[in-house]
């Protein structure tokens, strides 16, 4: 026999469930359309009240500044009630108790509830008889606030009402997490724009078809055209003369092969004025990042320098320059004494002049000289010679043939000049240019990765459905990338300040024990993640120096981070502090991958990153140790590195002067 009452009850429950899901679906659609957090909160609260068939409710957030709950959204309650509910401390009232105890608090009737008897008169005054408050939490389980539903008559919430309220409370938490993530993303975008638009170099980003996507302020200033005339236009439509030039070929090569390219380009503006630009193109996900810098002034200075060097050469103003003369077979006639004085070799240089040449160049130098004699043509070459003081120097010899009426060489005349300083300067310029190119390439790489990850996270945040796991994951991605970008920007700002001499030290008497403690606290998570065994050996007495606490913490933190970065998992890192005369010695020792001996001398230079691994998984711009050196020297100290080689660990030693009574006074 059919139990119609049971069937009807079951059908009624099913209809209620369908109705609930429809209502929640309408809420989801409304939340997608709502533009502000306030509108979303109001829509959620209205849905909760509709389920409870009541007109009164509030959403309160916990304010960490005041330490109290603050009403962020309300429906049906007077301003007097809202004011009374703003400022409720954890543990006070129904909402404060729910927040403090982290569980739902139900007051079925204020008239009979003894736990909150002190609020009975307040409830009666405002015609409120029942309330229940449900706390909501962030992804880490921290309480954020409370949803409170009020009734004008006694009420016991049903399981259906409780479940719907829980769903809505979770949705509020998700909205707050998303809002915080979006705020972090906006801050990251603002910081990115600040970096890009603060650069002296012009930056233009083009897509894979060379359409202009973005330009910074420097690029717009250099190009001298408003951005709205350039955005979305094809690069070769804007500058058609460049596509078939060397510039166009290099750009297409960079785009096709995904490699960076560099060149210097001369450009004439419509008024006929000549400009020079240093241009670098780096492949990025969107297409290419084109960096360009006006080097017209540098070119002018270089031209003046070349002219100045030419005048000096003409005036014969050099460390060593001698005019020599030989016969047709190359036998020296004039210049013997000058050569002997310079090299320290006595006797006839015709027979032993090559003995002063560097052993590695001796055979090649003789071959060049014999080739010149055989050619009968003017020529020059540079070779390395041992000077009388035991140092090798670079000499450039220039030979011009003197011929008779038959066209045969009768003798040779020429000069021999010490060009060591010029060769070394040229090598320094080459290395500096190489470091600059490497730094730009590294900077492009380090900027591209966090920007790409942040962009992807922003896109994902805009796509439904919104769920806690997804928001948590995206928030973690953004926080990681924001942290990475922040560290890059802070390093670049520090480099700029150091380079311009703008570092202001707030010096005071400081115990190095506290400096080390602060630095260790910052680096401990990094060491813990790699299971490093970290030990400190500190003396039992104060180790006072006169310095800037923040900058000294930065020094120790950079050294410990460097050790952790290049020490494999389960490795050992030790920090030792000791006194030596008028100084304190701070040593950081690790058993990591060590340093190549050839890199020791350059390790503390700006933009130099030692080749301590076969890939770039450790990242960084090569600024940390250079900043350490500068900051230590600002404190009157020194820093050195010691390593026996690859896989043999490293030791960094900072030497700081003790604080004196005179400095304290």
C-alpha positions as CSV (number, residue, x, y, z in Angstrom):
1,X,0.0,0.0,0.0
2,X,1.4,3.4,-1.0
3,X,2.2,5.8,1.8
4,X,1.1,9.1,0.1
5,X,2.0,11.2,3.1
6,X,5.6,9.9,2.9
7,X,5.7,10.4,-0.9
8,X,4.3,13.9,-0.6
9,X,6.8,14.8,2.1
10,X,9.7,13.5,0.0
11,X,8.5,15.4,-3.0
12,X,8.2,18.5,-0.9
13,X,11.8,18.1,0.3
14,X,13.0,17.6,-3.3
15,X,11.2,20.7,-4.4
16,X,12.8,22.7,-1.5
17,X,16.2,21.4,-2.5
18,X,15.7,22.4,-6.1
19,X,14.4,25.8,-5.0
20,X,17.5,26.2,-2.8
21,X,19.9,25.4,-5.7
22,X,18.1,27.8,-8.0
23,X,18.4,30.5,-5.4
24,X,22.1,29.8,-5.0
25,X,22.5,29.8,-8.7
26,X,20.8,33.2,-9.0
27,X,23.2,34.4,-6.3
28,X,26.2,33.2,-8.2
29,X,25.1,35.0,-11.3
30,X,24.4,38.1,-9.4
31,X,27.9,38.0,-7.8
32,X,29.5,37.7,-11.2
33,X,27.7,40.9,-12.3
34,X,28.3,42.9,-9.1
35,X,31.2,45.4,-9.5
36,X,32.1,46.1,-5.9
37,X,32.7,44.0,-2.7
38,X,29.9,46.1,-1.0
39,X,27.3,45.1,-3.7
40,X,28.4,41.4,-3.5
41,X,28.0,41.4,0.3
42,X,24.6,43.0,0.1
43,X,23.4,40.4,-2.4
44,X,24.7,37.5,-0.3
45,X,23.0,39.0,2.9
46,X,19.8,39.5,1.0
47,X,19.8,35.8,-0.1
48,X,20.4,34.6,3.5
49,X,17.5,36.7,4.7
50,X,15.2,35.4,2.0
51,X,15.9,31.8,3.1
52,X,15.1,32.7,6.7
53,X,12.0,34.8,5.7
54,X,13.3,37.7,7.8
55,X,14.2,41.3,7.1
56,X,17.1,41.9,9.4
57,X,20.8,41.0,9.1
58,X,24.4,42.2,9.1
59,X,27.8,41.2,7.8
60,X,30.6,42.3,10.2
61,X,34.3,42.2,9.5
62,X,37.0,42.1,12.2
63,X,39.1,45.3,12.1
64,X,42.7,44.4,13.2
65,X,43.4,48.1,14.0
66,X,40.6,48.6,16.4
67,X,40.3,45.0,17.5
68,X,36.6,45.1,17.1
69,X,33.9,44.0,14.6
70,X,32.7,46.6,12.1
71,X,29.4,46.3,10.1
72,X,30.2,46.2,6.4
73,X,26.7,45.4,5.1
74,X,23.3,45.6,6.7
75,X,19.6,45.2,5.7
76,X,16.5,46.2,7.6
77,X,18.2,47.6,10.7
78,X,18.2,51.2,11.8
79,X,21.3,53.4,12.0
80,X,21.1,53.2,15.8
81,X,21.2,49.4,15.7
82,X,24.1,49.4,13.2
83,X,26.0,51.9,15.4
84,X,25.5,49.6,18.4
85,X,26.8,46.6,16.4
86,X,29.9,48.5,15.2
87,X,32.7,48.2,17.7
88,X,31.6,44.9,19.3
89,X,34.7,43.2,20.8
90,X,35.4,39.5,20.4
91,X,33.4,37.6,23.1
92,X,30.7,40.3,23.4
93,X,27.2,39.7,22.3
94,X,26.1,37.0,19.9
95,X,28.3,38.1,17.0
96,X,31.4,38.7,19.2
97,X,30.9,35.4,20.9
98,X,30.6,33.5,17.6
99,X,33.8,35.2,16.3
100,X,35.8,34.6,19.5
101,X,34.7,30.9,19.9
102,X,34.9,30.2,16.2
103,X,31.5,28.4,16.0
104,X,27.8,29.3,15.4
105,X,26.0,31.0,18.3
106,X,22.2,30.7,18.4
107,X,19.8,32.8,20.6
108,X,16.3,31.4,20.0
109,X,14.7,34.0,22.2
110,X,16.3,37.0,24.0
111,X,13.6,36.9,26.6
112,X,14.6,33.4,27.9
113,X,18.3,33.4,27.0
114,X,20.4,33.8,30.2
115,X,23.9,33.8,28.5
116,X,23.2,37.1,26.8
117,X,20.8,38.5,29.4
118,X,22.6,41.9,29.4
119,X,21.4,42.5,25.8
120,X,17.8,41.7,26.6
121,X,16.7,45.3,27.0
122,X,18.6,46.4,23.9
123,X,16.9,43.7,21.8
124,X,13.5,44.6,23.3
125,X,14.0,48.3,22.5
126,X,14.6,47.4,18.8
127,X,11.9,44.7,18.6
128,X,14.4,41.9,18.1
129,X,13.6,38.5,19.7
130,X,16.1,36.1,18.1
131,X,19.5,36.0,16.4
132,X,22.1,33.6,15.3
133,X,25.6,34.4,14.1
134,X,27.9,32.3,11.8
135,X,31.6,33.1,11.6
136,X,33.5,32.8,8.3
137,X,37.3,32.2,7.8
138,X,40.0,32.7,5.2
139,X,41.9,29.9,3.4
140,X,44.3,29.6,6.3
141,X,41.5,29.2,8.9
142,X,41.7,32.6,10.4
143,X,38.4,34.1,11.4
144,X,37.5,37.1,9.2
145,X,34.0,38.1,10.5
146,X,30.4,37.1,11.2
147,X,27.1,36.9,9.4
148,X,24.2,37.6,11.8
149,X,20.5,37.0,11.1
150,X,17.9,38.7,13.4
151,X,14.2,37.9,13.9
152,X,11.3,39.9,15.4
153,X,9.9,36.7,17.0
154,X,11.4,33.6,18.6
155,X,13.1,31.4,16.0
156,X,15.1,28.1,15.9
157,X,17.1,27.8,12.7
158,X,16.4,24.7,10.6
159,X,19.1,22.5,9.2
160,X,18.3,23.9,5.7
161,X,18.8,27.5,7.0
162,X,22.0,26.6,8.7
163,X,23.4,24.9,5.6
164,X,22.5,27.8,3.3
165,X,24.1,30.2,5.8
166,X,27.3,28.2,5.9
167,X,27.4,28.2,2.1
168,X,26.9,32.0,2.0
169,X,29.5,32.5,4.8
170,X,32.1,30.5,2.8
171,X,31.2,32.7,-0.3
172,X,31.9,35.9,1.7
173,X,35.3,34.5,2.7
174,X,36.1,33.7,-1.0
175,X,35.1,37.2,-2.0
176,X,37.3,38.7,0.6
177,X,40.2,36.4,-0.5
178,X,39.6,37.4,-4.1
179,X,39.5,41.1,-3.3
180,X,42.8,40.8,-1.4
181,X,44.3,39.0,-4.3
182,X,43.1,41.6,-6.7
183,X,44.5,44.3,-4.5
184,X,47.9,42.6,-4.5
185,X,47.7,42.3,-8.2
186,X,46.9,46.0,-8.6
187,X,49.8,46.9,-6.3
188,X,52.0,44.6,-8.4
189,X,50.8,46.3,-11.6
190,X,51.4,49.7,-10.1
191,X,54.9,48.7,-9.0
192,X,55.6,47.3,-12.4
193,X,54.4,50.5,-14.1
194,X,56.5,52.5,-11.7
195,X,59.6,50.5,-12.6
196,X,59.0,50.6,-16.4
197,X,58.0,54.2,-16.5
198,X,60.9,55.2,-14.2
199,X,63.5,53.7,-16.5
200,X,65.8,56.0,-18.4
201,X,65.7,53.5,-21.3
202,X,62.8,53.4,-23.7
203,X,60.8,50.2,-23.7
204,X,58.5,49.1,-26.5
205,X,56.7,45.7,-26.4
206,X,55.5,44.2,-29.7
207,X,53.6,41.0,-30.4
208,X,54.7,38.2,-32.7
209,X,53.4,40.2,-35.7
210,X,55.3,43.3,-34.6
211,X,52.2,45.2,-33.5
212,X,52.9,47.7,-30.7
213,X,51.4,46.6,-27.4
214,X,52.9,48.9,-24.8
215,X,55.5,51.7,-24.3
216,X,57.0,53.3,-21.3
217,X,57.3,57.0,-20.7
218,X,60.9,57.2,-21.9
219,X,60.0,55.5,-25.2
220,X,57.1,58.0,-25.8
221,X,59.5,60.9,-25.0
222,X,62.2,59.6,-27.3
223,X,59.8,58.9,-30.2
224,X,58.0,62.2,-29.6
225,X,54.6,60.9,-30.6
226,X,51.5,60.3,-28.5
227,X,50.9,56.7,-27.5
228,X,47.4,56.5,-29.0
229,X,48.9,57.1,-32.4
230,X,51.2,54.1,-31.9
231,X,49.2,51.5,-29.9
232,X,48.0,48.6,-32.0
233,X,49.9,49.8,-35.1
234,X,52.4,47.6,-36.9
235,X,56.1,48.6,-36.2
236,X,57.0,48.4,-39.9
237,X,54.0,50.6,-40.8
238,X,55.1,53.2,-38.3
239,X,58.8,53.0,-39.4
240,X,58.8,51.3,-42.9
241,X,62.4,52.2,-43.6
242,X,63.6,49.9,-40.9
243,X,62.2,46.5,-42.0
244,X,64.7,45.9,-44.7
245,X,67.7,47.4,-42.8
246,X,70.1,45.7,-40.4
247,X,67.7,46.6,-37.6
248,X,64.8,44.8,-39.3
249,X,66.9,41.7,-40.0
250,X,68.1,41.6,-36.4
251,X,64.5,42.0,-35.0
252,X,63.2,39.2,-37.3
253,X,66.1,37.0,-36.2
254,X,65.3,37.6,-32.5
255,X,61.6,36.9,-33.1
256,X,62.2,33.7,-35.2
257,X,65.0,32.2,-33.2
258,X,63.9,33.5,-29.7
259,X,67.4,34.9,-29.0
260,X,68.4,38.4,-27.7
261,X,70.1,40.8,-30.2
262,X,72.0,44.0,-29.7
263,X,73.1,46.8,-32.0
264,X,73.8,50.5,-32.3
265,X,71.7,52.4,-34.8
266,X,72.1,55.9,-36.3
267,X,68.8,57.7,-37.0
268,X,68.0,61.0,-38.7
269,X,64.9,62.9,-37.6
270,X,62.6,64.8,-40.0
271,X,64.7,68.0,-39.3
272,X,67.9,66.2,-40.4
273,X,69.4,65.9,-36.9
274,X,71.4,62.8,-36.3
275,X,70.8,60.6,-33.2
276,X,72.4,57.3,-32.1
277,X,70.6,54.6,-30.2
278,X,71.8,51.5,-28.4
279,X,69.1,48.9,-29.1
280,X,68.5,45.5,-27.5
281,X,65.6,43.1,-28.4
282,X,64.7,40.3,-26.0
283,X,62.1,37.5,-26.7
284,X,59.2,37.4,-24.2
285,X,55.9,35.5,-24.2
286,X,54.0,38.3,-26.0
287,X,56.7,38.8,-28.7
288,X,59.7,41.1,-28.2
289,X,60.7,43.6,-25.6
290,X,62.7,46.3,-27.3
291,X,65.0,48.4,-25.1
292,X,66.5,51.5,-26.7
293,X,68.7,54.3,-25.2
294,X,69.8,57.6,-26.7
295,X,73.6,57.4,-26.9
296,X,74.1,60.4,-29.0
297,X,76.1,62.2,-26.3
298,X,78.2,59.1,-25.7
299,X,79.0,58.9,-29.4
300,X,80.0,62.6,-29.4
301,X,82.3,62.0,-26.4
302,X,83.8,58.9,-28.0
303,X,84.5,60.9,-31.2
304,X,86.1,63.6,-29.2
305,X,88.2,61.0,-27.4
306,X,89.3,59.5,-30.6
307,X,90.3,62.9,-32.0
308,X,92.1,63.6,-28.7
309,X,94.0,60.3,-28.9
310,X,94.9,61.1,-32.5
311,X,96.3,64.5,-31.5
312,X,98.3,63.0,-28.7
313,X,99.8,60.4,-31.0
314,X,100.7,63.1,-33.5
315,X,102.4,64.9,-30.7
316,X,104.3,61.7,-29.7
317,X,103.1,61.9,-26.1
318,X,103.2,58.4,-24.9
319,X,105.0,56.2,-22.3
320,X,107.3,54.7,-24.9
321,X,107.6,55.5,-28.6
322,X,110.7,55.2,-30.7
323,X,111.4,55.8,-34.4
324,X,113.4,53.0,-35.9
325,X,115.0,52.2,-39.3
326,X,116.1,49.0,-40.9
327,X,117.6,47.9,-44.2
328,X,115.5,46.0,-46.9
329,X,116.2,42.7,-45.0
330,X,115.0,44.1,-41.7
331,X,118.4,44.5,-40.1
332,X,118.0,47.3,-37.5
333,X,120.0,50.5,-38.3
334,X,118.5,53.1,-35.9
335,X,116.6,52.5,-32.6
336,X,118.9,49.9,-31.0
337,X,119.6,51.9,-27.8
338,X,116.0,52.7,-27.1
339,X,115.0,49.0,-27.5
340,X,117.7,47.9,-25.2
341,X,116.8,50.4,-22.5
342,X,113.1,49.4,-22.7
343,X,113.6,45.6,-22.6
344,X,116.8,45.5,-20.5
345,X,118.4,43.3,-23.1
346,X,122.0,44.1,-23.9
347,X,123.9,43.4,-27.1
348,X,122.8,43.5,-30.7
349,X,118.9,43.4,-30.8
350,X,119.1,42.2,-34.5
351,X,120.0,38.7,-33.2
352,X,118.0,38.5,-30.0
353,X,115.2,41.1,-30.1
354,X,112.5,38.3,-30.2
355,X,113.7,36.9,-26.8
356,X,111.8,39.8,-25.1
357,X,108.6,38.8,-26.8
358,X,106.1,36.8,-24.7
359,X,106.9,33.0,-25.3
360,X,103.3,32.3,-26.5
361,X,103.6,35.1,-29.1
362,X,107.2,34.7,-30.1
363,X,106.8,32.5,-33.1
364,X,103.8,34.3,-34.4
365,X,105.5,37.7,-34.0
366,X,108.5,36.6,-36.1
367,X,106.2,35.2,-38.8
368,X,104.3,38.6,-39.0
369,X,107.6,40.5,-39.3
370,X,108.9,38.2,-42.0
371,X,105.5,38.5,-43.8
372,X,105.8,42.3,-43.8
373,X,109.3,42.2,-45.2
374,X,108.1,39.8,-47.9
375,X,105.1,41.9,-48.9
376,X,106.8,45.2,-49.3
377,X,103.6,46.9,-48.0
378,X,103.0,49.2,-45.1
379,X,101.6,47.4,-42.1
380,X,101.3,47.2,-38.3
381,X,100.8,44.7,-35.6
382,X,100.7,44.5,-31.8
383,X,102.6,42.1,-29.6
384,X,103.5,41.5,-25.9
385,X,107.0,42.3,-24.7
386,X,108.8,41.8,-21.4
387,X,109.9,45.2,-20.1
388,X,113.1,45.8,-18.1
389,X,111.1,45.8,-14.8
390,X,109.7,42.3,-15.4
391,X,106.2,43.3,-16.5
392,X,104.7,42.4,-19.9
393,X,103.6,45.4,-22.0
394,X,101.7,45.7,-25.3
395,X,103.7,47.3,-28.1
396,X,102.4,48.3,-31.5
397,X,104.9,48.5,-34.3
398,X,104.2,50.3,-37.6
399,X,106.4,49.8,-40.6
400,X,106.4,51.8,-43.9
401,X,108.6,50.8,-46.8
402,X,110.9,53.3,-48.6
403,X,111.3,52.3,-52.2
404,X,113.8,53.3,-54.9
405,X,112.9,54.4,-58.5
406,X,112.6,50.7,-59.5
407,X,109.9,50.1,-56.9
408,X,112.1,47.9,-54.7
409,X,112.3,48.4,-51.0
410,X,115.6,50.0,-50.0
411,X,114.8,50.4,-46.3
412,X,112.0,50.4,-43.7
413,X,111.1,53.2,-41.3
414,X,108.6,53.0,-38.5
415,X,107.6,53.4,-34.9
416,X,107.3,51.2,-31.9
417,X,104.8,52.4,-29.3
418,X,103.7,51.2,-25.8
419,X,99.9,50.9,-26.1
420,X,99.3,48.9,-22.9
421,X,96.9,51.4,-21.3
422,X,94.8,51.6,-24.5
423,X,94.6,47.8,-24.8
424,X,93.6,47.5,-21.1
425,X,91.0,50.2,-21.4
426,X,89.6,48.5,-24.5
427,X,89.4,45.2,-22.6
428,X,87.7,47.0,-19.6
429,X,85.2,48.6,-22.0
430,X,84.6,45.2,-23.6
431,X,84.0,43.5,-20.3
432,X,81.8,46.4,-19.1
433,X,79.7,46.2,-22.2
434,X,79.5,42.4,-21.9
435,X,78.4,42.7,-18.2
436,X,75.8,45.3,-19.3
437,X,74.4,43.0,-22.0
438,X,74.4,40.0,-19.5
439,X,72.6,42.1,-16.9
440,X,69.9,43.3,-19.3
441,X,69.4,39.7,-20.4
442,X,69.1,38.5,-16.8
443,X,66.8,41.4,-15.9
444,X,64.5,40.6,-18.9
445,X,64.5,37.0,-17.8
446,X,63.8,37.8,-14.1
447,X,61.0,40.3,-15.0
448,X,59.4,38.1,-17.6
449,X,58.7,35.1,-15.3
450,X,56.8,36.8,-12.5
451,X,55.0,39.1,-14.9
452,X,53.8,36.1,-16.9
453,X,52.7,34.2,-13.8
454,X,50.9,37.2,-12.4
455,X,49.2,37.8,-15.7
456,X,48.0,34.2,-15.9
457,X,46.8,34.4,-12.3
458,X,44.8,37.5,-13.1
459,X,43.1,35.8,-16.0
460,X,42.2,32.8,-13.9
461,X,40.7,35.0,-11.2
462,X,38.2,36.4,-13.7
463,X,36.8,33.0,-14.8
464,X,34.1,31.2,-12.8
465,X,33.5,29.1,-10.9
466,X,34.9,30.7,-7.7
467,X,36.0,28.1,-5.2
468,X,38.3,28.2,-2.2
469,X,41.0,25.9,-3.5
470,X,41.4,27.8,-6.7
471,X,41.5,31.2,-5.0
472,X,44.0,29.9,-2.4
473,X,46.3,28.5,-5.2
474,X,46.1,31.7,-7.2
475,X,46.7,33.8,-4.1
476,X,49.8,31.8,-3.3
477,X,51.1,32.3,-6.9
478,X,50.5,36.1,-6.8
479,X,52.1,36.4,-3.3
480,X,55.2,34.4,-4.5
481,X,55.6,36.5,-7.7
482,X,54.9,39.8,-5.8
483,X,57.6,38.9,-3.3
484,X,60.1,38.0,-6.1
485,X,59.4,41.3,-7.9
486,X,59.6,43.3,-4.7
487,X,63.0,41.8,-4.0
488,X,64.2,42.6,-7.5
489,X,63.0,46.2,-7.3
490,X,64.5,46.7,-3.8
491,X,67.8,45.4,-5.1
492,X,67.7,47.7,-8.1
493,X,66.8,50.7,-5.9
494,X,69.7,49.8,-3.6
495,X,72.1,49.7,-6.5
496,X,70.8,53.0,-7.8
497,X,71.4,54.6,-4.3
498,X,74.8,53.1,-4.0
499,X,75.8,54.1,-7.5
500,X,74.7,57.7,-6.9
501,X,76.1,57.9,-3.4
502,X,72.6,58.5,-1.9
503,X,72.8,55.9,0.8
504,X,72.2,57.7,4.1
505,X,73.3,55.6,7.2
506,X,71.6,56.2,10.5
507,X,74.5,55.1,12.7
508,X,74.3,54.2,16.3
509,X,75.9,51.9,18.8
510,X,74.7,48.3,17.9
511,X,75.4,44.9,19.3
512,X,76.1,42.5,16.4
513,X,74.3,39.7,18.4
514,X,71.0,41.4,17.7
515,X,71.9,42.1,14.0
516,X,72.7,38.4,13.5
517,X,69.5,37.3,15.3
518,X,67.4,39.5,13.0
519,X,69.1,38.2,9.9
520,X,68.8,34.6,10.9
521,X,65.1,35.0,11.5
522,X,64.7,36.2,7.9
523,X,66.8,33.4,6.3
524,X,65.7,30.5,8.5
525,X,62.7,29.5,6.3
526,X,65.0,29.2,3.3
527,X,67.5,27.0,5.2
528,X,64.7,24.9,6.7
529,X,63.2,24.3,3.2
530,X,66.6,22.7,2.2
531,X,67.1,20.9,5.5
532,X,70.4,22.8,6.1
533,X,72.3,22.2,9.4
534,X,72.9,25.8,10.6
535,X,75.0,26.6,13.6
536,X,76.1,29.9,15.1
537,X,79.2,30.5,17.3
538,X,78.9,33.8,19.1
539,X,81.1,35.2,22.0
540,X,79.4,35.6,25.4
541,X,80.2,39.3,25.5
542,X,78.7,42.3,23.6
543,X,80.1,43.0,20.2
544,X,79.3,46.7,19.6
545,X,79.9,48.5,16.3
546,X,78.9,51.9,15.2
547,X,76.5,51.5,12.3
548,X,73.1,51.4,10.6
549,X,71.1,48.5,12.0
550,X,69.0,48.0,8.9
551,X,71.9,48.0,6.5
552,X,74.0,45.6,8.7
553,X,71.1,43.2,8.9
554,X,70.9,43.4,5.1
555,X,74.7,42.5,4.9
556,X,74.3,39.4,7.1
557,X,71.0,38.4,5.5
558,X,72.6,38.6,2.0
559,X,75.6,36.5,3.1
560,X,73.4,33.8,4.7
561,X,71.0,33.8,1.8
562,X,73.9,33.4,-0.6
563,X,75.2,30.4,1.4
564,X,71.7,28.8,1.5
565,X,71.2,29.3,-2.2
566,X,74.4,27.6,-3.2
567,X,74.5,24.9,-0.6
568,X,72.8,21.6,-1.6
569,X,70.0,20.0,0.6
570,X,71.2,18.7,4.0
571,X,74.4,20.8,3.7
572,X,76.1,22.6,6.6
573,X,76.3,26.4,7.2
574,X,78.1,28.0,10.1
575,X,78.2,31.6,11.3
576,X,81.1,32.7,13.6
577,X,81.6,36.0,15.3
578,X,84.9,36.8,17.0
579,X,87.1,39.8,18.0
580,X,90.5,40.6,16.5
581,X,92.3,43.7,17.7
582,X,90.1,46.7,17.0
583,X,87.8,44.8,14.7
584,X,85.0,42.1,14.8
585,X,85.2,39.3,12.3
586,X,82.0,37.7,11.1
587,X,82.5,34.5,9.0
588,X,79.8,32.6,7.0
589,X,81.1,29.2,6.1
590,X,79.3,26.6,3.9
591,X,80.1,23.2,2.3
592,X,78.3,24.1,-0.8
593,X,79.3,24.2,-4.5
594,X,82.2,26.6,-4.0
595,X,83.5,29.3,-6.3
596,X,85.8,29.1,-9.3
597,X,89.2,30.7,-8.4
598,X,89.0,32.9,-11.4
599,X,85.7,34.5,-10.2
600,X,87.0,35.5,-6.7
601,X,88.4,38.8,-7.8
602,X,85.1,39.8,-9.6
603,X,82.7,38.3,-7.1
604,X,81.8,41.6,-5.5
605,X,81.4,43.7,-8.7
606,X,78.0,44.9,-9.6
607,X,76.1,42.8,-12.2
608,X,78.6,39.9,-11.8
609,X,77.0,36.6,-10.9
610,X,79.6,33.8,-10.4
611,X,79.1,30.8,-12.6
612,X,78.3,28.5,-9.6
613,X,75.8,26.3,-11.4
614,X,75.1,25.1,-14.9
615,X,71.7,26.7,-15.1
616,X,69.9,29.8,-13.7
617,X,67.7,28.0,-11.2
618,X,69.2,30.0,-8.4
619,X,68.1,33.3,-10.2
620,X,69.1,36.7,-9.1
621,X,70.7,39.8,-10.8
622,X,74.2,39.4,-9.3
623,X,73.7,42.4,-7.0
624,X,73.7,41.0,-3.5
625,X,77.4,40.6,-2.9
626,X,78.2,43.9,-4.6
627,X,75.7,45.6,-2.2
628,X,77.4,43.7,0.7
629,X,80.8,45.1,-0.2
630,X,79.5,48.7,-0.6
631,X,77.6,48.7,2.7
632,X,80.5,47.1,4.6
633,X,82.9,49.7,3.2
634,X,80.4,52.5,4.1
635,X,80.9,51.2,7.7
636,X,84.7,51.4,7.4
637,X,85.0,47.6,7.0
638,X,86.1,45.0,4.4
639,X,84.6,41.8,3.0
640,X,86.5,38.9,1.4
641,X,85.6,35.5,-0.1
642,X,87.7,32.3,0.1
643,X,87.1,29.0,-1.7
644,X,89.4,26.2,-2.7
645,X,87.3,25.6,-5.8
646,X,84.3,23.9,-7.2
647,X,82.4,21.7,-4.7
648,X,84.8,22.7,-1.9
649,X,82.5,25.2,-0.1
650,X,83.0,28.9,0.5
651,X,83.9,31.3,3.3
652,X,82.9,35.0,3.5
653,X,84.6,37.2,6.0
654,X,83.3,40.6,7.1
655,X,85.6,42.8,9.1
656,X,84.0,45.7,11.0
657,X,85.6,48.2,13.4
658,X,84.6,48.2,17.0
659,X,82.5,51.0,18.4
660,X,84.7,53.6,20.2
661,X,83.7,55.9,23.0
662,X,84.6,58.9,20.8
663,X,82.0,57.8,18.2
664,X,79.4,57.3,20.8
665,X,80.0,60.7,22.3
